[in-house]
Amino acid sequence: MDARGRGLVALCVTEITSWGTLYYAFPVLLGPIVADTGWSSTATVGAFSLGAIVSALAGVVVGRLLDRIGPRPVMTTGSALGVLGLVGVASAPGPGWFYLAWAVTGLGQAATFYPPAFAAITGWFGADRLRPLTTVTLVAGFASTVFAPLTAALVGFLTWRDSYLVLALVLAVVTLPLHALALRVPWTPVRVRPGAVDDTARAVIRSPRFVGLAAALALAGFGLYSATINLVGLLEARGASLGLASVGLGLIGAGQVGGRLLYAPLARRTSPAVRVAAVLAVGGALVVLVGVLPGPPGLVIAVAVLAGACRGMHTLLQASVVADRWGTASFGRVNGVFTAPTTVAVALAPAGGVLVAELVGGFPTGYVVLGGVALVAGLAALRL
């Protein structure tokens, strides 16, 4: 196995570990945190959302660093920041410290989650990037499958604080050495003269098509993520039991993995423009259908799983659309800016979906609105 292969294997392991410890553990530990501290659920989730927003904003700087110094130092530093953030979360004596710790964790997320991994793979593999991109997202797609039950088992006999300390240890032991030692793949830095500006990257970032496409993926991401993560509320509104609704939510993960498996055949048969528009528009139409179907619950779940497949493809669109449309020059910087709006949209999706439902009178109508947003975004993307 050459250096690129070793780097890819390392990223598969570190992505599933980073997502599992820095993201998917929180929903499991939310209840114990609220019960132990007395903080409101809204305030507690607010800290987690702050981390995601910090991650999106920091991603712009991380992208520039990736271009200049490569993924190894950036992602190793990200692992260290993630460990520091989780230790801070575990030891937070009050809400202020808790929010600050999640902001630090957000910096770690920015330097360890998908965007830096995508930049690394794009730089290593060039035109052959699609297969390794798909591989990483397939493996990382099981982060919740692995770490949600693991976190539940930890908090079954430890406090939530001790559980986070264990997760911080796991993050440190797994990702720090792999990022430091296994990402030794030759990297060609983007050279910019002192005081000069990367004119190519700046021209791309300021172009109306770039801005429009970034907005389209962000809006569609908000609609798709809000709909899939709030499926339990929709199914209960349709008369399903909590147990059945939870099974439906779990099947969304399988739908995402299936969508990512189908992405490569779709990419071979479509142009980038058609591909983006099709994933967003079809996903939006499926979400609308979930909202208007009165039942039975099994049929609603089946359509929701198909929408989950489009959500899975949406991740690969994020990974590939910049290189497909504008090439790989200054990819880290350009992709960091491109993915920032979607990262914010996804961070706001869980609470945003509930808010939309409350404003329009319930989850069924809310799903029609969320799906309509994604559908319109897809149609707009086709024109871009």
Steps between C-alpha positions, in 0.01 A plus 500: 500500500645839401495818708168612352338170589628518856376856525156399375473215752605738777236754397230231503590420863543859613181626334277242666672568835489879469133509396410246769669677791462866399148483354288187544575449870325825591138399423546194721646702788257794473246351742757412769660845468166678549401271787831547683558872447148641495579695184216519251507281192491810282805652670689171485426443133594863439856426610519207259365718218757768585772241446360419156483867403859556618596197291342654190671836548837347586472277194589798277834545678557125515456484123776753443732315740433173319610655171820635651621237747297188416259277696748335740576799729150642465314180590747410778440841656127448453517174694681675786240779506219245497649317798548829686142602423349175626703518820369854543142382443544226760638739761269797437381642836238721338335596170764759409783249519280245320444740209870588482595132499262430212650794309844337536346168396364677192854598405594133527204404282604749232841334473392135524157459337418448131632823337869448593473128421346584162776752432765241588349236272452746215863609527630143520288332233409781259275376220471159671346652814141372476559144620706599810255781579216250491696256714560754776139616509374141504715410799430824686129446434511232770627743766161522668452123470823443694517790742135552597472157669857527630419834664175360639695210652753740656238723658328187631770458763689834490389861537465708185819684598701179534347374176630806317844449655503144367394626156777763513747222575370294207531802270856562616619139479348436156523823303812677628751230397319420174487864393860558605652185355276366221434820304859522376391526138693740273317833486548783253426825684326790335766768462389859544749787492522703823240773486337349192155352469405171340318661209359174367344401833369852557340513157326166558377591849359833383328365190119502501487131407718403795289702743177371350609137504627524858164651601309228313687217675457675838124547456453145373718369783283679753185351349633145470673488840206665681259251349703186567606586856145596603336189355389376843278806549343458155429130549347556843278767346389231252410266787811281515633377833824635639664160448405484132597865450843430650548206264412728210759753612761225523423389144585849378865413566471196274345723235796738519749218451297368207494844340877529526541160335283618211685828458790364294274342232300824492819704456610286205171556318427867567663839469576695821211740435243225448637304796470787748154599379372141501617418854362822649173505306420131542589518869273801543213331316534192722488714815182667370356154437582396857306802621188438292474121540237421765638148551541219562814563711697233311449683171594834657819343637584347161476840328699660784778243448516603133527863613780385731679357195491847342636642824787252476569610142491862617815431705683378191380803306670715764815297450512515122306792356776760541762284327249392233405858417812709572788250515739428787706820505498647855244231584535530877425871504220487244333192648529642853300803395258289297413260782466762777135593424399133485675428830302781665176382338553143619583626851170689511299218340382308811355805678413672172280212386304515825465879468370472143246239612381724783462799268291316239284293732671161526756262358301389191473855368850573621632216284328647197676831567840337563469283191390796294813690605724213386303456177530868409872490587545209260326680217707812566818291500420372150501860374834561671 
